[in-house]
C-alpha cells in the first residue's frame, strides 16, 4: 500500500457494493466494464475503462477520494486525489 496516502489510511470500515451494477449507468441505460465503490458514501459506479467513467465523475463532483474495486475477488483501494493504490 502507498503509505503516504492519508485518504486510504482513513478508511476504517470497508463499504461493500450493494449490487453488481453502476447506479448511474442504470439510470441512463448505459453499460459498464468494471465497478468501483466509493468509500465515503457507498455509491457503486463504473470505472475509467467504461464509456461513462462515473466513478471519476463522482470524485470530481463530490471530492470523495477513495474507491475500492467492486469486482469479485479483488481487494484494493484507489485514491483519486493522490493517485495511490493499496490492497486490503
Biopython code that builds the backbone (N, CA, C, O; Angstrom):
import numpy as np
from Bio.PDB.StructureBuilder import StructureBuilder

atoms = [
    (1, "UNK", "N", (0.841, -1.174, 0.000)),
    (1, "UNK", "CA", (0.000, 0.000, 0.000)),
    (1, "UNK", "C", (0.885, 1.236, 0.000)),
    (1, "UNK", "O", (1.981, 1.234, 0.561)),
    (2, "UNK", "N", (0.393, 2.287, -0.636)),
    (2, "UNK", "CA", (1.106, 3.566, -0.623)),
    (2, "UNK", "C", (0.920, 4.178, 0.761)),
    (2, "UNK", "O", (-0.150, 4.704, 1.068)),
    (3, "UNK", "N", (1.940, 4.114, 1.585)),
    (3, "UNK", "CA", (1.859, 4.582, 2.972)),
    (3, "UNK", "C", (1.700, 6.091, 3.085)),
    (3, "UNK", "O", (1.384, 6.596, 4.162)),
    (4, "UNK", "N", (1.914, 6.819, 1.993)),
    (4, "UNK", "CA", (1.813, 8.276, 2.052)),
    (4, "UNK", "C", (0.377, 8.777, 1.869)),
    (4, "UNK", "O", (0.121, 9.966, 2.058)),
    (5, "UNK", "N", (-0.547, 7.916, 1.512)),
    (5, "UNK", "CA", (-1.918, 8.354, 1.252)),
    (5, "UNK", "C", (-2.759, 8.358, 2.520)),
    (5, "UNK", "O", (-3.174, 7.309, 3.012)),
    (6, "UNK", "N", (-2.997, 9.538, 3.031)),
    (6, "UNK", "CA", (-3.814, 9.684, 4.248)),
    (6, "UNK", "C", (-5.272, 9.309, 4.000)),
    (6, "UNK", "O", (-5.954, 8.860, 4.921)),
    (7, "UNK", "N", (-5.757, 9.484, 2.780)),
    (7, "UNK", "CA", (-7.161, 9.168, 2.488)),
    (7, "UNK", "C", (-7.431, 7.677, 2.627)),
    (7, "UNK", "O", (-8.442, 7.277, 3.204)),
    (8, "UNK", "N", (-6.527, 6.853, 2.097)),
    (8, "UNK", "CA", (-6.693, 5.399, 2.234)),
    (8, "UNK", "C", (-6.561, 4.999, 3.696)),
    (8, "UNK", "O", (-7.313, 4.147, 4.169)),
    (9, "UNK", "N", (-5.620, 5.594, 4.417)),
    (9, "UNK", "CA", (-5.437, 5.270, 5.837)),
    (9, "UNK", "C", (-6.686, 5.575, 6.655)),
    (9, "UNK", "O", (-6.929, 4.932, 7.677)),
    (10, "UNK", "N", (-7.480, 6.548, 6.217)),
    (10, "UNK", "CA", (-8.676, 6.941, 6.965)),
    (10, "UNK", "C", (-9.849, 5.979, 6.789)),
    (10, "UNK", "O", (-10.830, 6.071, 7.527)),
    (11, "UNK", "N", (-9.768, 5.063, 5.831)),
    (11, "UNK", "CA", (-10.842, 4.082, 5.642)),
    (11, "UNK", "C", (-10.694, 3.021, 6.729)),
    (11, "UNK", "O", (-9.737, 2.246, 6.723)),
    (12, "UNK", "N", (-11.643, 2.990, 7.658)),
    (12, "UNK", "CA", (-11.562, 2.048, 8.775)),
    (12, "UNK", "C", (-12.556, 0.892, 8.631)),
    (12, "UNK", "O", (-12.376, -0.162, 9.240)),
    (13, "UNK", "N", (-13.590, 1.088, 7.834)),
    (13, "UNK", "CA", (-14.585, 0.039, 7.592)),
    (13, "UNK", "C", (-14.939, 0.060, 6.113)),
    (13, "UNK", "O", (-15.372, 1.086, 5.590)),
    (14, "UNK", "N", (-14.757, -1.059, 5.444)),
    (14, "UNK", "CA", (-14.996, -1.150, 4.006)),
    (14, "UNK", "C", (-16.481, -1.084, 3.701)),
    (14, "UNK", "O", (-17.273, -1.837, 4.267)),
    (15, "UNK", "N", (-16.858, -0.171, 2.798)),
    (15, "UNK", "CA", (-18.223, -0.111, 2.288)),
    (15, "UNK", "C", (-18.276, -1.032, 1.071)),
    (15, "UNK", "O", (-17.683, -0.739, 0.033)),
    (16, "UNK", "N", (-18.983, -2.135, 1.208)),
    (16, "UNK", "CA", (-19.096, -3.119, 0.131)),
    (16, "UNK", "C", (-20.165, -2.670, -0.867)),
    (16, "UNK", "O", (-21.072, -1.922, -0.500)),
    (17, "UNK", "N", (-20.071, -3.114, -2.121)),
    (17, "UNK", "CA", (-21.096, -2.756, -3.109)),
    (17, "UNK", "C", (-22.449, -3.342, -2.738)),
    (17, "UNK", "O", (-22.534, -4.444, -2.196)),
    (18, "UNK", "N", (-23.511, -2.589, -3.036)),
    (18, "UNK", "CA", (-24.869, -3.060, -2.761)),
    (18, "UNK", "C", (-25.356, -4.021, -3.830)),
    (18, "UNK", "O", (-26.310, -4.767, -3.607)),
    (19, "UNK", "N", (-24.723, -4.012, -4.967)),
    (19, "UNK", "CA", (-25.079, -4.892, -6.074)),
    (19, "UNK", "C", (-24.052, -4.733, -7.167)),
    (19, "UNK", "O", (-23.182, -3.865, -7.083)),
    (20, "UNK", "N", (-24.138, -5.552, -8.182)),
    (20, "UNK", "CA", (-23.149, -5.501, -9.246)),
    (20, "UNK", "C", (-23.704, -4.714, -10.436)),
    (20, "UNK", "O", (-23.859, -5.246, -11.535)),
    (21, "UNK", "N", (-23.996, -3.439, -10.192)),
    (21, "UNK", "CA", (-24.464, -2.528, -11.243)),
    (21, "UNK", "C", (-23.886, -1.140, -10.990)),
    (21, "UNK", "O", (-23.622, -0.762, -9.848)),
    (22, "UNK", "N", (-23.694, -0.386, -12.072)),
    (22, "UNK", "CA", (-23.347, 1.030, -11.934)),
    (22, "UNK", "C", (-24.645, 1.794, -11.744)),
    (22, "UNK", "O", (-25.511, 1.792, -12.619)),
    (23, "UNK", "N", (-24.776, 2.447, -10.597)),
    (23, "UNK", "CA", (-26.014, 3.153, -10.266)),
    (23, "UNK", "C", (-26.378, 4.205, -11.309)),
    (23, "UNK", "O", (-27.558, 4.386, -11.610)),
    (24, "UNK", "N", (-25.391, 4.898, -11.866)),
    (24, "UNK", "CA", (-25.655, 5.954, -12.847)),
    (24, "UNK", "C", (-25.930, 5.378, -14.235)),
    (24, "UNK", "O", (-26.790, 5.893, -14.950)),
    (25, "UNK", "N", (-25.223, 4.328, -14.628)),
    (25, "UNK", "CA", (-25.490, 3.697, -15.930)),
    (25, "UNK", "C", (-26.904, 3.144, -15.982)),
    (25, "UNK", "O", (-27.571, 3.235, -17.013)),
    (26, "UNK", "N", (-27.364, 2.574, -14.883)),
    (26, "UNK", "CA", (-28.722, 2.025, -14.835)),
    (26, "UNK", "C", (-29.741, 3.129, -15.110)),
    (26, "UNK", "O", (-30.726, 2.901, -15.812)),
    (27, "UNK", "N", (-29.510, 4.322, -14.563)),
    (27, "UNK", "CA", (-30.439, 5.454, -14.749)),
    (27, "UNK", "C", (-30.552, 5.880, -16.209)),
    (27, "UNK", "O", (-31.620, 6.307, -16.648)),
    (28, "UNK", "N", (-29.457, 5.768, -16.967)),
    (28, "UNK", "CA", (-29.451, 6.268, -18.341)),
    (28, "UNK", "C", (-29.378, 5.163, -19.395)),
    (28, "UNK", "O", (-29.250, 5.446, -20.587)),
    (29, "UNK", "N", (-29.458, 3.920, -18.962)),
    (29, "UNK", "CA", (-29.400, 2.801, -19.902)),
    (29, "UNK", "C", (-28.017, 2.560, -20.466)),
    (29, "UNK", "O", (-27.876, 2.042, -21.574)),
    (30, "UNK", "N", (-26.989, 2.932, -19.709)),
    (30, "UNK", "CA", (-25.610, 2.754, -20.162)),
    (30, "UNK", "C", (-25.060, 1.387, -19.811)),
    (30, "UNK", "O", (-25.748, 0.547, -19.231)),
    (31, "UNK", "N", (-23.808, 1.182, -20.174)),
    (31, "UNK", "CA", (-23.143, -0.085, -19.870)),
    (31, "UNK", "C", (-21.816, 0.198, -19.182)),
    (31, "UNK", "O", (-21.295, 1.311, -19.242)),
    (32, "UNK", "N", (-21.284, -0.813, -18.534)),
    (32, "UNK", "CA", (-20.036, -0.651, -17.803)),
    (32, "UNK", "C", (-19.145, -1.856, -18.023)),
    (32, "UNK", "O", (-19.587, -2.920, -18.455)),
    (33, "UNK", "N", (-17.860, -1.649, -17.707)),
    (33, "UNK", "CA", (-16.881, -2.716, -17.829)),
    (33, "UNK", "C", (-16.529, -3.264, -16.449)),
    (33, "UNK", "O", (-16.658, -4.464, -16.206)),
    (34, "UNK", "N", (-16.085, -2.389, -15.544)),
    (34, "UNK", "CA", (-15.743, -2.760, -14.170)),
    (34, "UNK", "C", (-16.381, -1.756, -13.222)),
    (34, "UNK", "O", (-16.723, -0.640, -13.615)),
    (35, "UNK", "N", (-16.537, -2.165, -11.972)),
    (35, "UNK", "CA", (-17.215, -1.315, -10.993)),
    (35, "UNK", "C", (-16.311, -0.962, -9.827)),
    (35, "UNK", "O", (-15.415, -1.725, -9.466)),
    (36, "UNK", "N", (-16.557, 0.215, -9.238)),
    (36, "UNK", "CA", (-15.842, 0.718, -8.070)),
    (36, "UNK", "C", (-16.872, 1.200, -7.058)),
    (36, "UNK", "O", (-17.941, 1.680, -7.435)),
    (37, "UNK", "N", (-16.548, 1.073, -5.759)),
    (37, "UNK", "CA", (-17.457, 1.529, -4.707)),
    (37, "UNK", "C", (-16.790, 2.635, -3.905)),
    (37, "UNK", "O", (-15.692, 2.456, -3.378)),
    (38, "UNK", "N", (-17.456, 3.772, -3.817)),
    (38, "UNK", "CA", (-16.957, 4.927, -3.075)),
    (38, "UNK", "C", (-16.904, 4.589, -1.589)),
    (38, "UNK", "O", (-17.866, 4.060, -1.032)),
    (39, "UNK", "N", (-15.782, 4.895, -0.955)),
    (39, "UNK", "CA", (-15.623, 4.591, 0.457)),
    (39, "UNK", "C", (-16.081, 5.729, 1.362)),
    (39, "UNK", "O", (-15.971, 5.626, 2.584)),
    (40, "UNK", "N", (-16.589, 6.806, 0.786)),
    (40, "UNK", "CA", (-17.199, 7.871, 1.574)),
    (40, "UNK", "C", (-18.702, 7.658, 1.677)),
    (40, "UNK", "O", (-19.259, 7.709, 2.773)),
    (41, "UNK", "N", (-19.374, 7.418, 0.534)),
    (41, "UNK", "CA", (-20.835, 7.343, 0.534)),
    (41, "UNK", "C", (-21.397, 5.982, 0.135)),
    (41, "UNK", "O", (-22.595, 5.748, 0.294)),
    (42, "UNK", "N", (-20.561, 5.079, -0.381)),
    (42, "UNK", "CA", (-21.027, 3.747, -0.739)),
    (42, "UNK", "C", (-21.592, 3.601, -2.137)),
    (42, "UNK", "O", (-22.062, 2.517, -2.483)),
    (43, "UNK", "N", (-21.567, 4.651, -2.963)),
    (43, "UNK", "CA", (-22.081, 4.552, -4.335)),
    (43, "UNK", "C", (-21.209, 3.586, -5.137)),
    (43, "UNK", "O", (-19.983, 3.611, -5.025)),
    (44, "UNK", "N", (-21.845, 2.734, -5.945)),
    (44, "UNK", "CA", (-21.123, 1.826, -6.827)),
    (44, "UNK", "C", (-21.291, 2.337, -8.252)),
    (44, "UNK", "O", (-22.404, 2.486, -8.756)),
    (45, "UNK", "N", (-20.136, 2.605, -8.892)),
    (45, "UNK", "CA", (-20.119, 3.278, -10.188)),
    (45, "UNK", "C", (-19.079, 2.652, -11.105)),
    (45, "UNK", "O", (-18.215, 1.901, -10.651)),
    (46, "UNK", "N", (-19.163, 2.960, -12.390)),
    (46, "UNK", "CA", (-18.269, 2.344, -13.375)),
    (46, "UNK", "C", (-16.889, 3.008, -13.408)),
    (46, "UNK", "O", (-16.720, 4.176, -13.059)),
    (47, "UNK", "N", (-15.916, 2.208, -13.842)),
    (47, "UNK", "CA", (-14.508, 2.614, -13.876)),
    (47, "UNK", "C", (-14.180, 3.454, -15.107)),
    (47, "UNK", "O", (-15.036, 3.693, -15.958)),
    (48, "UNK", "N", (-12.931, 3.894, -15.187)),
    (48, "UNK", "CA", (-12.484, 4.716, -16.319)),
    (48, "UNK", "C", (-12.351, 3.940, -17.626)),
    (48, "UNK", "O", (-12.211, 4.553, -18.684)),
    (49, "UNK", "N", (-12.391, 2.617, -17.582)),
    (49, "UNK", "CA", (-12.397, 1.827, -18.811)),
    (49, "UNK", "C", (-13.809, 1.709, -19.382)),
    (49, "UNK", "O", (-13.990, 1.236, -20.504)),
    (50, "UNK", "N", (-14.797, 2.135, -18.617)),
    (50, "UNK", "CA", (-16.193, 2.114, -19.052)),
    (50, "UNK", "C", (-16.499, 3.408, -19.805)),
    (50, "UNK", "O", (-15.844, 4.424, -19.573)),
    (51, "UNK", "N", (-17.483, 3.385, -20.703)),
    (51, "UNK", "CA", (-17.766, 4.575, -21.517)),
    (51, "UNK", "C", (-18.046, 5.851, -20.716)),
    (51, "UNK", "O", (-17.559, 6.918, -21.091)),
    (52, "UNK", "N", (-18.804, 5.775, -19.641)),
    (52, "UNK", "CA", (-19.215, 6.987, -18.928)),
    (52, "UNK", "C", (-18.278, 7.414, -17.799)),
    (52, "UNK", "O", (-18.352, 8.556, -17.346)),
    (53, "UNK", "N", (-17.407, 6.532, -17.340)),
    (53, "UNK", "CA", (-16.433, 6.859, -16.288)),
    (53, "UNK", "C", (-17.106, 7.517, -15.072)),
    (53, "UNK", "O", (-16.650, 8.554, -14.590)),
    (54, "UNK", "N", (-18.187, 6.906, -14.584)),
    (54, "UNK", "CA", (-18.962, 7.505, -13.496)),
    (54, "UNK", "C", (-18.201, 7.606, -12.175)),
    (54, "UNK", "O", (-18.438, 8.548, -11.419)),
    (55, "UNK", "N", (-17.299, 6.675, -11.867)),
    (55, "UNK", "CA", (-16.553, 6.759, -10.605)),
    (55, "UNK", "C", (-15.676, 8.011, -10.584)),
    (55, "UNK", "O", (-15.639, 8.722, -9.580)),
    (56, "UNK", "N", (-14.977, 8.283, -11.674)),
    (56, "UNK", "CA", (-14.154, 9.505, -11.750)),
    (56, "UNK", "C", (-15.024, 10.757, -11.691)),
    (56, "UNK", "O", (-14.685, 11.725, -11.010)),
    (57, "UNK", "N", (-16.139, 10.731, -12.405)),
    (57, "UNK", "CA", (-17.051, 11.883, -12.382)),
    (57, "UNK", "C", (-17.565, 12.126, -10.970)),
    (57, "UNK", "O", (-17.700, 13.272, -10.539)),
    (58, "UNK", "N", (-17.851, 11.042, -10.249)),
    (58, "UNK", "CA", (-18.313, 11.156, -8.858)),
    (58, "UNK", "C", (-17.244, 11.826, -7.996)),
    (58, "UNK", "O", (-17.552, 12.703, -7.189)),
    (59, "UNK", "N", (-15.992, 11.412, -8.167)),
    (59, "UNK", "CA", (-14.901, 12.048, -7.414)),
    (59, "UNK", "C", (-14.830, 13.544, -7.722)),
    (59, "UNK", "O", (-14.726, 14.354, -6.801)),
    (60, "UNK", "N", (-14.882, 13.917, -8.983)),
    (60, "UNK", "CA", (-14.770, 15.334, -9.347)),
    (60, "UNK", "C", (-15.958, 16.148, -8.843)),
    (60, "UNK", "O", (-15.805, 17.327, -8.524)),
    (61, "UNK", "N", (-17.126, 15.540, -8.768)),
    (61, "UNK", "CA", (-18.320, 16.247, -8.291)),
    (61, "UNK", "C", (-18.388, 16.342, -6.779)),
    (61, "UNK", "O", (-18.916, 17.317, -6.244)),
    (62, "UNK", "N", (-17.855, 15.332, -6.074)),
    (62, "UNK", "CA", (-18.043, 15.255, -4.619)),
    (62, "UNK", "C", (-16.767, 15.412, -3.810)),
    (62, "UNK", "O", (-16.813, 15.727, -2.621)),
    (63, "UNK", "N", (-15.623, 15.191, -4.457)),
    (63, "UNK", "CA", (-14.329, 15.141, -3.782)),
    (63, "UNK", "C", (-14.211, 13.951, -2.825)),
    (63, "UNK", "O", (-13.402, 13.993, -1.898)),
    (64, "UNK", "N", (-14.997, 12.898, -3.028)),
    (64, "UNK", "CA", (-14.843, 11.646, -2.277)),
    (64, "UNK", "C", (-13.656, 10.920, -2.897)),
    (64, "UNK", "O", (-13.778, 10.426, -4.018)),
    (65, "UNK", "N", (-12.506, 10.833, -2.216)),
    (65, "UNK", "CA", (-11.279, 10.405, -2.882)),
    (65, "UNK", "C", (-11.060, 8.909, -3.080)),
    (65, "UNK", "O", (-10.402, 8.521, -4.045)),
    (66, "UNK", "N", (-11.586, 8.054, -2.204)),
    (66, "UNK", "CA", (-11.189, 6.640, -2.209)),
    (66, "UNK", "C", (-12.323, 5.732, -2.678)),
    (66, "UNK", "O", (-13.465, 5.846, -2.234)),
    (67, "UNK", "N", (-11.970, 4.830, -3.590)),
    (67, "UNK", "CA", (-12.885, 3.773, -4.030)),
    (67, "UNK", "C", (-12.204, 2.434, -3.814)),
    (67, "UNK", "O", (-10.981, 2.350, -3.698)),
    (68, "UNK", "N", (-13.023, 1.385, -3.762)),
    (68, "UNK", "CA", (-12.488, 0.022, -3.820)),
    (68, "UNK", "C", (-12.970, -0.590, -5.119)),
    (68, "UNK", "O", (-13.934, -0.117, -5.722)),
    (69, "UNK", "N", (-12.293, -1.648, -5.547)),
    (69, "UNK", "CA", (-12.802, -2.430, -6.654)),
    (69, "UNK", "C", (-14.041, -3.170, -6.164)),
    (69, "UNK", "O", (-14.028, -3.771, -5.089)),
    (70, "UNK", "N", (-15.100, -3.125, -6.948)),
    (70, "UNK", "CA", (-16.309, -3.882, -6.625)),
    (70, "UNK", "C", (-16.336, -5.208, -7.380)),
    (70, "UNK", "O", (-17.352, -5.904, -7.399)),
    (71, "UNK", "N", (-15.212, -5.546, -7.999)),
    (71, "UNK", "CA", (-15.117, -6.788, -8.753)),
    (71, "UNK", "C", (-14.923, -7.965, -7.795)),
    (71, "UNK", "O", (-14.110, -7.879, -6.875)),
    (72, "UNK", "N", (-15.652, -9.055, -7.997)),
    (72, "UNK", "CA", (-15.493, -10.231, -7.137)),
    (72, "UNK", "C", (-14.034, -10.709, -7.098)),
    (72, "UNK", "O", (-13.384, -10.832, -8.135)),
    (73, "UNK", "N", (-13.542, -10.972, -5.906)),
    (73, "UNK", "CA", (-12.189, -11.481, -5.726)),
    (73, "UNK", "C", (-11.096, -10.421, -5.671)),
    (73, "UNK", "O", (-9.953, -10.747, -5.349)),
    (74, "UNK", "N", (-11.410, -9.161, -5.976)),
    (74, "UNK", "CA", (-10.408, -8.100, -5.915)),
    (74, "UNK", "C", (-10.551, -7.343, -4.602)),
    (74, "UNK", "O", (-11.665, -7.057, -4.164)),
    (75, "UNK", "N", (-9.427, -7.018, -3.975)),
    (75, "UNK", "CA", (-9.448, -6.304, -2.695)),
    (75, "UNK", "C", (-8.411, -5.192, -2.720)),
    (75, "UNK", "O", (-7.336, -5.308, -2.132)),
    (76, "UNK", "N", (-8.758, -4.105, -3.419)),
    (76, "UNK", "CA", (-7.827, -2.988, -3.475)),
    (76, "UNK", "C", (-8.554, -1.650, -3.430)),
    (76, "UNK", "O", (-9.728, -1.532, -3.780)),
    (77, "UNK", "N", (-7.803, -0.648, -2.983)),
    (77, "UNK", "CA", (-8.252, 0.738, -2.913)),
    (77, "UNK", "C", (-7.608, 1.534, -4.050)),
    (77, "UNK", "O", (-6.542, 1.165, -4.544)),
    (78, "UNK", "N", (-8.246, 2.607, -4.457)),
    (78, "UNK", "CA", (-7.633, 3.617, -5.315)),
    (78, "UNK", "C", (-8.028, 4.982, -4.754)),
    (78, "UNK", "O", (-9.201, 5.233, -4.478)),
    (79, "UNK", "N", (-7.048, 5.852, -4.592)),
    (79, "UNK", "CA", (-7.312, 7.227, -4.176)),
    (79, "UNK", "C", (-7.146, 8.121, -5.388)),
    (79, "UNK", "O", (-6.044, 8.257, -5.918)),
    (80, "UNK", "N", (-8.238, 8.732, -5.830)),
    (80, "UNK", "CA", (-8.193, 9.627, -6.978)),
    (80, "UNK", "C", (-7.314, 10.844, -6.700)),
    (80, "UNK", "O", (-6.539, 11.262, -7.560)),
    (81, "UNK", "N", (-7.433, 11.405, -5.513)),
    (81, "UNK", "CA", (-6.707, 12.643, -5.194)),
    (81, "UNK", "C", (-5.192, 12.430, -5.229)),
    (81, "UNK", "O", (-4.472, 13.218, -5.841)),
    (82, "UNK", "N", (-4.714, 11.389, -4.588)),
    (82, "UNK", "CA", (-3.275, 11.137, -4.504)),
    (82, "UNK", "C", (-2.760, 10.173, -5.572)),
    (82, "UNK", "O", (-1.558, 9.920, -5.650)),
    (83, "UNK", "N", (-3.666, 9.632, -6.397)),
    (83, "UNK", "CA", (-3.312, 8.608, -7.374)),
    (83, "UNK", "C", (-2.523, 7.489, -6.703)),
    (83, "UNK", "O", (-1.462, 7.077, -7.170)),
    (84, "UNK", "N", (-3.079, 7.012, -5.591)),
    (84, "UNK", "CA", (-2.426, 5.985, -4.770)),
    (84, "UNK", "C", (-3.256, 4.707, -4.782)),
    (84, "UNK", "O", (-4.486, 4.738, -4.819)),
    (85, "UNK", "N", (-2.552, 3.597, -4.750)),
    (85, "UNK", "CA", (-3.145, 2.256, -4.778)),
    (85, "UNK", "C", (-2.802, 1.547, -3.470)),
    (85, "UNK", "O", (-1.718, 1.742, -2.922)),
    (86, "UNK", "N", (-3.717, 0.732, -2.974)),
    (86, "UNK", "CA", (-3.434, -0.083, -1.805)),
    (86, "UNK", "C", (-4.311, -1.318, -1.803)),
    (86, "UNK", "O", (-5.396, -1.323, -2.385)),
    (87, "UNK", "N", (-3.841, -2.354, -1.150)),
    (87, "UNK", "CA", (-4.623, -3.586, -1.007)),
    (87, "UNK", "C", (-5.102, -3.731, 0.424)),
    (87, "UNK", "O", (-4.508, -3.185, 1.353)),
    (88, "UNK", "N", (-6.184, -4.474, 0.587)),
    (88, "UNK", "CA", (-6.678, -4.760, 1.945)),
    (88, "UNK", "C", (-7.001, -6.216, 2.096)),
    (88, "UNK", "O", (-7.429, -6.646, 3.167)),
]
sb = StructureBuilder()
sb.init_structure("model")
sb.init_model(0)
sb.init_chain("A")
sb.init_seg("    ")
for serial, (resi, resn, name, xyz) in enumerate(atoms, 1):
    if name == "N":
        sb.init_residue(resn, " ", resi, " ")
    sb.init_atom(name, np.array(xyz, "f"), 0.0, 1.0, " ", f" {name:<3s}", serial, name[0])
structure = sb.get_structure()
